[in-house]
Amino acid sequence: MAKNQGILGISVSHGRLALTLMKGGVVRKSYWEEIPANVVEGNRILSQNLFAEFLREQMKDKGIKCKNAAYVIADSDIFVRKISMPLIDDEQLRYNIPFEFRDFIQGELNQYVFDYVKRQSDEDEASTINLLAYAVPLELLTTIRETLKLVGLKLIKALPETSVYETLLSTLGDEEEVKKERCFMDIGRRAIRMMIFKNGEFKLSHMIDIGEDHVIQALADELNVDTHLALTYLRNGYNECDRLPAAINAYKDISIEVLKGLNFYEMSDMTSRLKDVVLCGTGAMTEPLVEILKERVDKNVQTMDELFPKYNQRKEINVTYGSVGIILSDAVGVTTKNNLAVAGVKKRTNIWIIIASVVAAIAVLAVIGKLTFLDRVGVLIAERYKAQLIQDQIDSISSLIEGAGDLKNEYYHYTWDTMNEEERGRISRLDAAKLVDLIGKQGMKVTYMDLVKGAMTIDLTAKNLEDVSKLTLQLNEQDIVESCSVVSAKTIEDDEKTEEVESGVNAEIKVYLITKSSEEE
């Protein structure tokens, strides 16, 4: 990929979106955000349109302008196998690898694209080839490509998550550091994923069924708030809630499960010499949790930002490591054999190549000099030209039909036409406006409002989190409000402050209105 062109690395993991922009071969920006629960589940995109809209908003909010994208494919969405095969050439490898997966995949082999990375073989095993092979569903690649297209992005690179980790290890430079046996602990909301690497290569992975939700629920119970607000408190360290006794006990529970996972690995592989553990994910951003793990795990424990200080900006590398690693893969030469970004794309026939071939054929026949034969060739060319014109019309009509699908999705998201007459009669935008006036009287600024059926989404700016919490209680007391909750709240960072907004928080609240029955209306 050309260094003078910008490329956006994208990773979706544990319900988080990570974005990293590279221009001129240099990492320029790196951000991450929590994705709403109805948009993704873990690593899987539930709604293409909602995810595309969320990604578009994040790019606009972060000032990211780019056309090319590189996407990290989560290992949980594909099949990964370490295999050994006889010493054969690449063409025979590509033919044989699909059959190594036939007992693992669902459906037909032609519904997958198969990729691999060659491993270095020992001298004693020079007659065999060691591979890390992948089976990636074509449907998954098509979904990723179409979703990014809705945002105006072109998918030019896609790599499995294991290759991204290997890329990051390669950037360490020192061969001894690269070859260390190292465990990455990705601490997510629902689970922790252990990934073991040795000699700079992926060895195995293991899931631990505990995560940040254990801490968030403990804080919610302790502070008597809902989990959404407890998550916001934890992310912002509100009133040092991350050091409350309930949170500390939750950290200790997590550390016990981590120790169990490490002990299980070392007992199952007696040749293991694991001494280094790297913490990543949003859990690595919670300092008290990191402190307890460093204290309790009898190994060299460090966070991703400590291992890779070169790519660290305010510790974002702990979460954005995936989006950073994929855009660095070309620079360090870590890549698979195939280009997954174009797998499954139908090649278009180039009419100019066809015309050039026909012209060349005519020239050869002219040299032969049989006029009657040339006349027949002329008729054939004319008929082929007519057929091409008809094919062009068909392609144009097909393009309009495909575009109609996108137009339908846009129409769905920006109109009320999905509501029937009875539903439209029960929704009062005047009542919604009164709620906005009420928010304004509390000294808060409404930056965005949307009313879909009986649910209002309101983005606002407030002085502090306590004002947001009080506002939800006041809204719940309104006659037209059925319920109200805080979806998210985030302290305004220094680089987001303006002359109008010096400090405070940006919050999103969801208000469910009480609709009237048809008889009352």
JOMO-V563126 format. One record per run of one state. SS is the DSSP state (helix for helix, strand for strand, loop for the rest). FROM is the first residue (numbers start at 1). LEN is the number of residues. If there is no record, write none. Layout:
{{SS,FROM,LEN} {SS,FROM,LEN}}
This chain:
{{loop,1,6} {strand,7,7} {loop,14,2} {strand,16,8} {loop,24,2} {strand,26,9} {loop,35,5} {strand,40,2} {loop,42,2} {strand,44,2} {loop,46,2} {helix,48,15} {loop,63,5} {strand,68,6} {loop,74,1} {helix,75,3} {loop,78,1} {strand,79,8} {loop,87,3} {helix,90,11} {loop,101,8} {helix,109,3} {strand,112,8} {loop,120,3} {helix,123,3} {loop,126,2} {strand,128,10} {helix,138,13} {loop,151,3} {strand,154,7} {helix,161,10} {loop,171,4} {helix,175,5} {loop,180,2} {strand,182,6} {loop,188,4} {strand,192,7} {loop,199,2} {strand,201,8} {loop,209,3} {helix,212,12} {loop,224,3} {helix,227,10} {loop,237,1} {helix,238,6} {loop,244,1} {helix,245,24} {loop,269,7} {strand,276,5} {loop,281,1} {helix,282,4} {loop,286,1} {helix,287,10} {loop,297,3} {strand,300,4} {helix,304,4} {loop,308,1} {helix,309,3} {loop,312,5} {helix,317,16} {loop,333,7} {helix,340,3} {loop,343,8} {helix,351,18} {loop,369,2} {helix,371,44} {loop,415,6} {helix,421,6} {loop,427,2} {helix,429,13} {loop,442,3} {strand,445,8} {loop,453,2} {strand,455,8} {loop,463,2} {helix,465,12} {loop,477,4} {strand,481,11} {loop,492,2} {helix,494,3} {loop,497,8} {strand,505,9} {loop,514,8}}
